[in-house]
Amino acid sequence: MNVPKSIPDIPSTPIFKYYLYSIFAWGGFHMPVDILLLRDRGLSFGEIGIVVAAGTGAMLVAQIPSGYLADRIGRRRTLMLSAGLMTLGALLFGIVGTFAAFIAAQATFTLGIAFKAGVSDAWLYDTLADQGREDEFAHVSGRARFALLVVLGLTSIAGGYLGTIDYGIAYLATALFTACGLLIAFSLPEPGKAKEEDTLRVSDAIALIRKDFLRPSIRQVVLSLGLFFGAITALNAIYIQPASVAVGVPEAHLGWFFALLTGVGAIASYYAGAIEKRVSTEQWLFFVTGGLGVVFVTALIVPVFILAGFVLARAVHRITQSIAGQYINDRVGTAGRATVLSTVAMVYSVFSIPIRIGAGQMGNTIPPETAGALVGGLVLLPTLYIGSWILKRRWSSQSEKPTEFVPEGE
C-alpha cells in the first residue's frame, strides 16, 4: 500500500529563508498613504494618474526581460536586484517632491516588483524540486502569502500612524523593510536545477515562450486566469471603498472591513496547498470562480450582496494564485522557467489595463455598487471560456509532463 507523503511541519533552511524573503520583500508601510503623499507634495489627480501609468508601463516592459535575466544570471541575483530597486524607489518617494522625480520613483519601485514577478516562484519551485518536493509548491507558496498578508496588515496599520507624522516617513520605513529583503535574498542559495541555465540566449528565450506558453494546456488556463485576475484587481483597486459605503458601511468602519478582507485572504492562502491537492485546476476555474460570479450578479438585484462578493473574492483570489502557480510550474521545464513565468505575469498585466480603464469609466455613469457588481461579474467570462475548452478536451483526465528545453546548437 502506498503511503502518501506528508508535508513536513518544519521547513528546510532554504524554505524558511524564502518565508522571510516573502515577508520583507514588500514593506507595506506606504500603502495607506501613497496617494496622500502625492497630493501633499502638490500633484494633481491628473499627474497622479500619469505617475501610476508610468509604473504600469515599466511593469509591462520589464516582465519578460526580468525572467530572461533570471534564467541568464540566476534567480538569487535577480531577486537581489528586485529588492534593491524597490528600496531605491521607496527612498525616492520619501525624499523627492517634483512631478518628474515621482515618475522616476514609481518606475524604479515598479521595476523592482517586475523583477520579482515570476522569478520568486521559479526559485521556489526549483528549490523544492532539488528536494524532491515540487508537488508542495502550492502549500509552501500559500503559507508564504499568509505570512506576507499578516505582516502587510500590521505594517499598513503602522504606516497609517507614521503618516500622521509625515507621509514620507512611511516610505522610508518601507525602504528599511525591503533593504532587509535584499540581505535575505543575498543569503538564498541558487537552486541546483537552475545553475546550468546561465548560457540561455535570447533566441532560446523566444523558443521557450513558443514551446511552453503557446501549448493549449498552458495558454487556455493563462487566458482564463488573465480575465479572472483582471476583474478582481480592478474591483480591488476601484470599487471596494465606494461600493461598501454606498451599501451602508460607515466610512469610519472601512478600516475594520479591510482588516476582515486581509484576514480572509491570509487564511485562504494558508490552506491553499491543501485545497490544491483536492480540487483540479479546471474544476476550480469552472465551479468556484463561476460561483463567485453568480454572487456578484446577485448583487445587481440585492446590492448588499456585494459585501459578500468582496470577502469571497479575496479568498478565491489568494487560493487561485497558488493553484495557478502549481499548475503552470508542473508543466514547464526547469530551463527557462523564470522566462515563461514572467511572460505569464505580463499577460495578466495586459488583461488588467483595459479592464481597469473600462471599470473606471463605468463608475462615471452608474452607481458604484452597480459598477462593482458588474466588474465582479466579469469572472463569469473565464468560467465560460474554460468550460467550452473542457467540452472540447477532457484534459482533466490527462497529465501533461514537463519537457526540458534544449538550447539551440546542443
C-alpha positions in Angstrom: 0.0 0.0 0.0 1.3 3.4 -0.9 1.6 5.8 2.0 1.0 9.4 0.9 4.0 11.7 1.6 3.3 14.0 4.5 4.2 17.7 4.4 6.9 18.4 6.9 5.9 20.9 9.7 9.4 22.4 10.0 10.6 24.0 6.7 14.1 23.4 5.5 16.6 26.2 5.8 16.2 27.5 2.2 12.4 27.4 2.5 12.5 29.2 5.9 14.6 31.9 4.2 12.0 32.1 1.4 9.3 32.8 4.0 11.5 35.6 5.5 12.1 37.0 2.0 8.4 37.0 1.2 7.7 38.9 4.3 10.4 41.6 3.9 10.3 41.9 0.1 7.3 44.2 0.1 7.2 46.5 3.2 3.7 47.9 3.2 4.1 50.9 5.4 3.4 53.2 2.5 0.2 51.5 1.3 -2.3 53.6 3.4 -0.7 57.0 2.4 0.7 56.7 -1.1 -1.9 58.9 -2.8 -2.0 61.2 0.2 1.8 61.8 -0.1 1.5 62.7 -3.8 -1.3 65.1 -3.1 0.6 66.6 -0.1 3.6 67.2 -2.4 1.4 69.2 -4.8 0.5 66.7 -7.6 -3.0 66.9 -9.2 -5.1 63.8 -9.7 -4.2 64.0 -13.4 -0.5 64.0 -12.6 -1.1 61.1 -10.2 -2.7 59.2 -13.0 0.4 59.7 -15.1 2.7 58.6 -12.3 0.6 55.4 -11.9 0.7 54.8 -15.6 4.4 55.1 -15.6 4.6 52.3 -13.2 2.3 50.1 -15.3 4.4 50.8 -18.4 7.6 49.9 -16.5 6.0 46.7 -15.3 4.9 45.6 -18.8 8.3 46.5 -20.4 10.3 44.7 -17.8 8.4 41.5 -17.1 9.7 39.2 -19.9 13.3 40.6 -19.7 13.3 40.0 -16.0 12.5 36.3 -16.5 15.2 36.1 -19.2 17.7 37.8 -16.8 16.9 35.3 -14.1 17.5 32.4 -16.4 20.7 34.1 -17.6 22.3 35.3 -14.3 20.4 33.3 -11.7 17.3 33.5 -9.6 19.1 34.8 -6.5 20.8 37.7 -8.2 17.6 38.8 -9.9 15.7 38.7 -6.5 18.5 40.8 -5.1 18.2 43.3 -7.9 14.4 43.4 -7.3 14.8 44.2 -3.6 17.5 46.8 -4.4 15.2 48.6 -6.9 12.3 48.6 -4.6 14.4 50.0 -1.8 15.7 52.8 -4.1 12.2 53.6 -5.3 10.8 53.8 -1.8 13.7 56.1 -0.7 13.0 58.4 -3.7 9.3 58.6 -2.8 10.3 59.6 0.8 12.6 62.4 -0.2 11.6 63.9 -3.6 9.0 66.5 -4.4 8.6 67.1 -8.1 6.4 65.5 -10.7 9.3 64.2 -12.8 11.0 62.8 -9.7 7.9 60.9 -8.7 7.6 59.3 -12.2 11.2 58.1 -11.7 10.4 56.8 -8.2 7.3 55.0 -9.4 9.1 53.5 -12.4 12.0 52.3 -10.2 9.8 50.8 -7.5 7.6 49.0 -10.1 10.7 47.7 -11.9 11.6 46.1 -8.6 8.2 44.4 -8.5 8.6 43.3 -12.1 12.0 41.7 -11.4 10.3 39.7 -8.6 7.2 38.6 -10.5 7.6 35.0 -11.7 11.2 34.8 -10.5 10.4 34.2 -6.9 8.0 31.4 -8.0 10.7 29.9 -10.2 13.2 30.0 -7.4 10.8 28.3 -5.0 9.7 25.6 -7.4 13.3 24.7 -8.5 14.4 24.7 -4.8 11.6 22.3 -3.9 12.4 20.2 -7.0 16.0 19.9 -5.6 14.5 18.4 -2.5 12.0 16.2 -4.4 9.1 18.2 -3.1 7.9 20.1 -6.1 4.3 18.9 -5.5 4.3 21.0 -2.3 4.7 24.3 -4.3 1.1 25.4 -3.7 1.4 24.5 0.0 4.6 26.5 0.5 3.7 29.5 -1.6 0.3 29.7 0.2 2.0 29.7 3.6 4.4 32.4 2.3 1.4 34.6 1.2 -0.3 34.0 4.5 2.8 35.3 6.3 3.1 38.3 3.9 -0.5 39.3 4.4 -0.3 39.2 8.1 2.8 41.4 8.1 1.2 43.7 5.5 -1.8 44.2 7.7 0.5 45.1 10.6 2.8 47.4 8.6 -0.2 49.1 7.0 -1.6 50.0 10.4 1.8 51.2 11.5 2.2 53.2 8.2 -1.1 55.0 8.9 0.2 56.2 12.2 3.6 57.1 10.7 1.7 59.1 8.0 0.2 61.3 10.7 3.8 62.5 11.4 5.0 62.7 7.8 3.9 60.7 4.8 7.5 60.4 3.7 8.4 58.5 6.9 6.1 55.7 5.9 8.0 55.2 2.6 11.3 55.3 4.4 10.1 52.5 6.7 9.2 50.5 3.6 12.7 51.2 2.3 14.2 49.8 5.5 12.0 46.7 5.2 12.9 46.0 1.6 16.6 46.6 2.4 16.3 43.7 4.8 14.7 41.7 2.0 17.9 42.5 -0.1 20.1 41.0 2.6 17.8 37.9 2.9 17.9 37.5 -0.9 21.7 37.6 -0.8 21.6 34.6 1.6 19.3 32.5 -0.6 21.0 29.5 -2.4 20.8 29.2 -6.1 18.7 26.2 -7.0 20.8 23.3 -8.3 18.5 22.7 -11.2 18.9 26.3 -12.4 22.7 26.7 -12.2 23.2 25.3 -15.7 20.9 28.0 -17.3 23.4 30.8 -17.4 24.0 30.1 -21.2 20.4 30.9 -22.2 20.4 33.1 -25.3 17.7 35.5 -26.5 16.8 33.0 -29.3 16.4 30.3 -26.6 14.1 32.5 -24.6 11.9 33.1 -27.7 11.7 29.4 -28.4 10.8 28.7 -24.8 7.8 31.1 -25.0 6.7 29.4 -28.2 7.1 25.9 -26.8 5.7 26.3 -23.3 3.5 29.3 -23.2 1.7 28.5 -26.6 0.8 25.0 -25.6 -3.0 24.7 -25.3 -2.8 23.3 -21.7 -1.0 26.4 -20.6 -2.4 29.0 -23.0 -6.0 28.3 -22.2 -5.6 28.4 -18.5 -3.4 31.6 -18.6 -6.0 33.4 -20.7 -8.7 32.4 -18.3 -6.6 33.5 -15.4 -5.9 36.8 -17.1 -9.6 37.5 -17.3 -10.1 36.5 -13.7 -7.2 38.4 -12.2 -8.0 41.4 -14.4 -11.6 41.6 -13.0 -10.5 41.0 -9.4 -7.7 43.5 -9.4 -9.9 46.2 -11.0 -12.5 45.5 -8.3 -10.0 45.8 -5.5 -8.4 49.0 -6.9 -11.5 51.0 -7.7 -14.7 49.8 -6.0 -14.3 48.2 -2.6 -14.4 51.6 -0.8 -17.1 53.5 -2.6 -19.4 50.4 -3.1 -19.1 49.4 0.5 -20.0 52.9 1.7 -22.9 53.0 -0.8 -24.5 49.9 0.6 -24.3 51.1 4.2 -20.8 50.6 5.6 -19.8 53.7 7.6 -16.6 55.3 6.4 -15.2 55.1 10.0 -15.6 51.3 9.8 -13.9 50.8 6.4 -10.6 50.0 8.2 -12.2 47.1 10.0 -13.7 45.8 6.8 -10.3 45.9 5.1 -8.9 44.1 8.1 -11.5 41.4 7.6 -10.6 41.1 3.9 -6.9 40.8 4.8 -7.6 38.2 7.4 -9.8 36.2 5.0 -7.1 36.4 2.3 -4.4 35.2 4.8 -6.5 32.2 6.0 -7.3 31.3 2.4 -3.6 31.4 1.5 -2.7 29.3 4.4 -5.0 26.4 3.3 -4.4 26.9 -0.5 -2.0 24.0 -0.7 -4.5 21.6 0.9 -7.2 22.8 -1.4 -5.0 22.3 -4.4 -4.5 18.7 -3.5 -8.2 18.0 -3.6 -9.5 20.2 -6.5 -8.2 20.2 -10.0 -7.4 23.4 -11.7 -10.1 23.1 -14.3 -12.7 22.3 -11.6 -11.6 25.4 -9.6 -11.8 27.7 -12.6 -15.1 26.4 -13.7 -17.1 25.9 -10.5 -15.6 28.2 -7.9 -14.9 31.3 -10.0 -18.3 30.7 -11.6 -20.0 30.7 -8.2 -18.2 33.9 -7.3 -19.5 35.5 -10.5 -23.1 34.4 -9.5 -22.7 36.2 -6.2 -21.8 39.5 -7.9 -24.6 39.1 -10.4 -27.0 38.6 -7.5 -25.7 41.9 -6.1 -27.2 43.6 -9.0 -30.6 42.7 -7.5 -29.7 42.8 -3.8 -26.9 45.4 -3.6 -25.7 44.4 -0.1 -24.6 41.0 -1.5 -21.6 42.9 -2.9 -20.0 42.8 0.5 -20.2 39.0 0.5 -18.7 39.2 -3.0 -15.7 41.2 -1.8 -15.0 38.8 1.0 -15.3 35.7 -1.2 -13.3 37.3 -4.0 -10.4 37.9 -1.6 -10.4 34.2 -0.6 -10.8 32.9 -4.1 -8.1 35.3 -5.4 -5.5 34.1 -3.0 -6.2 30.4 -3.5 -6.3 30.8 -7.3 -2.8 32.3 -7.1 -1.4 29.2 -5.5 -3.3 26.7 -7.6 -2.3 28.5 -10.8 1.3 28.6 -9.8 1.4 24.9 -9.1 -0.4 24.1 -12.4 1.9 26.2 -14.6 5.1 25.2 -12.8 4.2 21.5 -13.2 4.0 22.0 -17.0 7.2 24.0 -17.5 10.7 22.5 -17.6 13.5 23.8 -15.4 15.4 25.5 -18.2 13.9 29.0 -18.8 11.2 28.6 -16.1 11.6 32.2 -15.0 11.2 33.4 -18.6 7.9 31.6 -19.0 6.5 32.6 -15.6 7.4 36.3 -16.3 5.6 36.0 -19.6 2.5 34.7 -17.8 2.8 37.7 -15.4 2.9 40.1 -18.3 -0.2 38.5 -19.8 -2.0 39.1 -16.5 -0.9 42.8 -16.6 -2.1 43.2 -20.3 -5.5 42.0 -19.3 -5.7 44.2 -16.2 -5.1 47.5 -18.0 -8.2 47.7 -20.3 -10.4 46.1 -17.6 -9.3 48.8 -15.1 -9.9 51.6 -17.6 -13.3 50.3 -18.5 -14.2 49.7 -14.9 -13.3 53.3 -14.1 -15.3 54.7 -16.9 -18.3 52.6 -15.8 -18.3 54.3 -12.4 -18.7 57.7 -14.1 -22.2 56.8 -15.3 -23.7 54.3 -12.8 -23.7 53.9 -9.0 -20.5 52.4 -7.6 -22.3 49.3 -6.1 -23.8 48.6 -9.5 -20.5 49.1 -11.3 -18.7 47.0 -8.8 -21.2 44.1 -9.2 -20.8 44.3 -13.0 -17.0 44.2 -12.7 -17.1 41.3 -10.3 -19.5 39.5 -12.7 -16.7 39.5 -15.3 -15.3 36.5 -13.5 -18.0 34.5 -15.3 -16.1 35.0 -18.5 -13.2 32.7 -17.6 -15.8 30.2 -16.3 -17.5 30.1 -19.7 -14.1 30.1 -21.6 -12.7 27.2 -19.6 -16.0 25.4 -19.7 -16.0 25.5 -23.5 -12.5 24.1 -23.6 -13.4 21.3 -21.2 -16.1 20.3 -23.6 -13.6 20.1 -26.4 -10.8 18.4 -24.5 -11.2 16.1 -21.5 -7.9 17.3 -20.2 -8.8 16.7 -16.6 -8.0 13.0 -17.3 -4.7 13.9 -19.0 -1.4 14.6 -17.2 1.0 16.6 -19.3 4.6 16.1 -18.2 7.0 19.0 -18.3 9.6 18.8 -21.1 13.1 20.1 -20.7 14.2 22.7 -23.3 17.4 22.1 -25.1 19.1 25.4 -26.3 19.9 25.7 -30.0 23.1 24.0 -31.0 23.1 21.4 -28.3 
